[in-house]
Amino acid sequence: MNMREIYIAGQPRREIAVVEDGKLVEYLTDEASASAEGVYLGKVERVVPGMKAAFVDIGQEKNGFLPLEEKNLHSGEKLQAGMHVLVQVKREAAGEKGAFLSRDISLCGEYVLVMPLNRAVGVSARITDAEDRERLRSLAMEAADGRCGVVMRTSSVDAPEESIRSEIDELLAVWEEIARKAPVAHAPSMVYAPRSVLDALLDDYRPRGIHRIHTDDPELAKTLSSVCETVVSPPDVMALMGWETQRDKVLARRVWLKSGGNLVIDPCEAMTVIDVNTAKFTGKRQLEETIIKLNLEACGEIARQVRLRNISGIILIDMIDMEEESSRQQVLEALQEAFSHDRVKTVIHGFTSLGLVEMTRKRSRRPLRDEWTQPCPACKGDGRIKEDIHG
């Protein structure tokens, strides 16, 4: 990845597009923020001991799911129906499932994640240098001074120590305000609003590099000029990156590759399945070379489509069958590289015994499919209409 540009349209609603090396990889709107990271005073509706969970009303259409046992969080309080509880949305509601909640509140800044209710200290897995990890861990322990848990984000590597210390103090002050509001708040209600979509995106991409920002908002351009080169564009800023020509293709089930092969992307209730097909592709080399070439091309497009559609959870990829173990390893390495630019945590687990690539991607905001579409009223979302065999 050589060039990352961000396009921001302010009217009639804020739209944000991320383009890497000329290809659209993310599209968001203000609505995408919904509730992730928000802190709520919820009301316990039901406790299910067999599931070791409670269902909590936080004011959304569906009750949230709250595990009763959480790592690093020790609470002697036994939840009962009708009780009020302070929770944070870790994953937004999706499909038939309500939001995933936690009592282990975390407040995210530019450099650190502060956890007021536990004392765990950690460093982002994206920071791999041993000396940096040890330095940042020591700094986190010293700055937190037993007041909270801290996770050092990727951006903390090059941050001034004083900026990190100040941010920890600022986030703890935010927590004190939350703790002051919660006892007098009405349940269910939000007591802490999450970061805006734009702030979260800039925080995530700043340490990875942003080369240029295009916006039609002069005031926003002034604010963001400290981040990188910012260009004030005409009102049709999204047209600059060809959004209108790409919009209708964003959710297409079939995605064509330059070679003539294609991807078929099928979201299911439990997972998303991606099938790689040769289709019109005809290689001129030996079969294994032909297959590996198409699979490698597919890796880059799979990563782009997953990020653009914000597909998360379990993802299974049916690559074209390869005979050699070295070919399979090459594909896994290509997938790792393709997803290395993703700001959402993604884990490539490898090939299953059936020859499928298994991977997981952290859930945060809703998939683009859920934001833009609703189940078909004719087939109720099945994608098929029953044939009248008696007609």
N, C-alpha and C positions, 0 to 999 in steps of 0.2 A: 504494500500500500504506500503510494508516494504522495498523494494529495487528498486532503480531506477538507471539504467545503460545507458550510451550513447555510441554508436558505431559510429566512424567517419572514413570513407575511403577517402583517398586523391586522388587516381588514379583509372581510367583515369579521373574521375570527382569526386567532393566531394559529398559523400552520407552520410546521417546522419540517424541513427535509434535510437529511444528511447524505452527501454524495462523496463517494470515495473513488478516486481514479476515473471520474466521469460516470460512475454507476450509482443509481439510487439504492441506498441500503437501509434507510429508516425514514418513516413518515409519521408524524405525530400532530395532534391538535391539543388545545387546552383541555378538552374533554377527557383526554387520555389519563389525566392525573387522578381523576375520580377519588380514590381513597387510600391508595398504597402509602404507607408511612404515617398516615393520620392516626392520632391518639383519640380514643373515644371513652366516654363514661357509658358503659353498656349495662344492660339489665339481663341477668341470667334467666332464661326462659325454661331451660330443661337441663338436667344433669343425667348423663348416661354412664353409669359406672362400668358397664361391660365394654364401652368404647374408650373409657378413661378420658372422657371429653364432656364439655358443656356446650350448649347452643345459646348464643348471646345475641340479644337484640341491640344493634348499634344504630338503628334508624334506617337501615337499608331494606330492600325488598325481601331479601332472605336473611335469616339469622346467621351469624358468623359461627365458625367452628373453633372452639378453644380447647386445646389439650390440657388435661389436668396436671400432667407431669412435664416439666420442661428442664432441659439441661441448664446448669449454671444458675437456676432460679430456685431458691428454697423458701417456700411459704407455708406456714402452718395453718393458713386459713382454708377451711373446708367450704367449698362453694355449694350454695343451695339455691333453688329456684326463688326468684324475687330479689336476690341480692344485687347490689350494684358493684361493678368491677371495672377497673381501669385497664384498657386493652389497646393494642396497636395492630393495625392491619398489616400483615406481612405479605399476603397475596390477595389480590382483588377477587371478588366473586366472578365465577366463570361458568357458563352453562347452567347446570342444575345445582351447582355447589355455591354456597355462600362464601364470604371472605374467610380466609384463614387468619386466626387471631393469635396473639401472644400477650402474656402479662409482662414479658421481659422487654421493656420499652428501650428503644435505641434511637438516638438523635443524630442525624447525619450532617456533617459539615463538609467543607472542601477538603480537609486533610484527615479528619478523624471521624470515627463513629463512637459516640459516647453512650454507655449503658449504665444508667444511674442505679439500677437495682441489682447488679452483680459486680464482681470484682475481677472478672477475667480480662487478661491482656493478650492481644494478638497483633499480628502483622499480616497484611494482605498477601495471599498466595502468589499474586502477580509480582511481588518483590522477591527475587530469587537470590540476590547477592547475600552471602552469609554475613558479611560485615555490616551491610545496611540493615539487615533484619535484627541483628543483635543491638546495634546502635538505636534503632527505632523502638525496640522492645524496652530497652533501658530508659529511654526518654519517656515512653508512655507510662511506665511504672512510677517514675519520679514525678511527672506532671500530674498524674491522677492522684498520687499520694493517698491511696486507699479510699478515695471518695467515690470512685465509680470504676466501671470496666471501660477499657478503651481498645479499639481496633484501629491500627494505623492504615489509612488508605494508600493506594498507589501513589497519589500525588504528594504524599508526605516525604518521599525520598529526597526531593530537592527543596523542600519548604524550610524557611528559617525556623529555628527552634522556638523563638519567641512567638511566632505566628501560631505554631501548634499549641503552645501553652495557653495563649490567649483564646484560641478557639475552644479548647476544653473548658475553660472558665465560662465562656459565653454560652456554651451548650448546657452546662450545669445550671446557669442562671435561667435558661429556658425551662429546664426541668423543675426548678423551684417555682416558676410561674404556673406550670401545669399542676404541680402538687397543691398549689394554693387554690386554683380554680376548681379542681375536681370535687372536693367535698361539698361545694355549694351549687354544683351544676345539676341540671335536670337530666335524668337518664331516660332515653338514650340521647346523647348529643356529642358533637366533636369538641374536644377541648384543645386540640393542637392540629393546625392545618399542615399538610405535607408541603414539601418544596414544590414549586411550580415545575411543570414539565421542562421548561427551558432551563431553569436553574439546575435541575438534576442532570440534564443532558450536558450542559457546559461543565459541571463538576466532574462528570465521568470522562469527557473527551479532552479536557484541558491537559491532563498529564500525558495523553496519547498523541497530542498534537492537533491543532486546528489551524489550517493555513489561511483560510479566508471566510468571512461571514458576509452574506448579502442580506440586506433588509430594506423594506420600504418605509421603515419607521426611523426618522432622523434622530429622535430622542434616544431610542434604543441603540442606535449606531454609536452615539456619544458614550453611552454607558458601557458598551462592549468593546470600545476601541482599545481598552487596556488588555483585552484577552488576545486579540490578534488583529490583523488588517481587516477593517470593516468597510464595506462598500454600500453606500446608499443607492438603492435601485429604484426604478419606476414601480408603480402600483402592481404591475403583473410580474412580481419578483419570482413567483413559482414557475412562470412560463420560461424563465431563463434556463432552468434545468430540465425543461421538457416534460413538466408534470402532466399536462393535459394529454399528451400522447401516451403516457405510461399508466395513467389512472385506471383505465379499463382492464389493463393486463395484471394489475397488482394481485387480484384474488383469483385469477384464472386457475382452473384445476390442472391444465396441461401447460407446461413451460418448455418452449423450444430452445435447444442449445444451438450454437453456431454450426456445429459439425453435422447437424441433422438429427441427432438424438433428442430425447426429451425427458422431462421429469413429470410424473403424475403425483400430485400432492393431495392426500385424503385425510382431513382431520376426523378423528373418531372421538368418542366420549373418553376413552382411557388413554389415548395416545394419538400421535400423528404418524402416518405411514407415507413414505416417499419412495416411489418406484422409478428406477432408472431404466430407460428403454433405448434400444438402438434405433428404432423407427427408420428414418431415412438415411441413417449413417452407414456409409460403406467405406471401410478402411482399405488401404492398399498394401498393408503389411500383413505379417502372420497374425493368426487369430488372437493370441494372447496380447500382442502389442496393440492390436486394434481395440481390444476390450479395455486394456489399461488406459489407453489414451482417452477413451470416452468417459471412463469412470473418473479420471483425474479432472477432466473438464467439468463433470457434474459436481465435483466437490466444491468448487468455487461458487457455482450457481446455487447449490443447496444452501451454503452459508448465507448468501445474499438473500435468498427467499425466506429463510428462517428469520433473519433479522428484520427484513422488511415487513413481513406478516406478523411479526412478534409471536412466533410459534414457541410454545414452552412445554414443560413436562417431559414425558417420555417420547422420544422420536426414534422410529425404526426406519432404516434405509435399506432397500433391496437393490444393491448394486448388481451389475451384470456379473455373472459367475466368473471367477478367476481360478485357474488351476494352481498357480504357484503362490506359496506363502509370501515370497518377496513382493509380489504384486499387491497382495492384501495389505502388507505393511506399508507399502508406498501410498496406498489410498488412505490409510489411517493418518499417516504423516501429513498428507495433503489436506485432509479435513482439519487436523489440528492447526495447521497454518492458516487455513481459510477462516477459522473461528477465532483466531488469536486477536483479531481486530474488534470482536464483539464486546460491548461493554457489559453484557449480561453474562453471568457465570455459566459456562457450558462445559460439560464433561463428556469426552468420547470414550465409551467403555470398551469398544472393540467389537469383533465379530462374534455372534452367537454360534451355537452348534448348528444352526440352520443356515448359517452364512449371511445373516442380516447384521448390518452395523447398528449397534445400540448406543444411543446417546441421550443425555438429559440436559435440559436448559431451565434455569431458574425461572419460576413464575413471578411476575411483578404486575405490570399493567395488563389489561385485556388484549387478546389478539385483535388484529385489525379486522378480521372476519366478523368478530362479535360486535365491533363498533359500527361497522358499515352495513351489516346484513341482519336479517331475522329469518327464522324458519319459514319455509314455503307453506302457505295456508292450505294448499292442495294436498301435499304429501306429508305435512307435519314434520318436515325436516328429514324424511327418509331418503329423498332423492329419487323415489320411484312412485308411480301411480298404479294402483291395482287395475289389472285388465278385466274387463267385463266378459267373462268366459261364457255367460249365458245370453249375451246379446246377439 
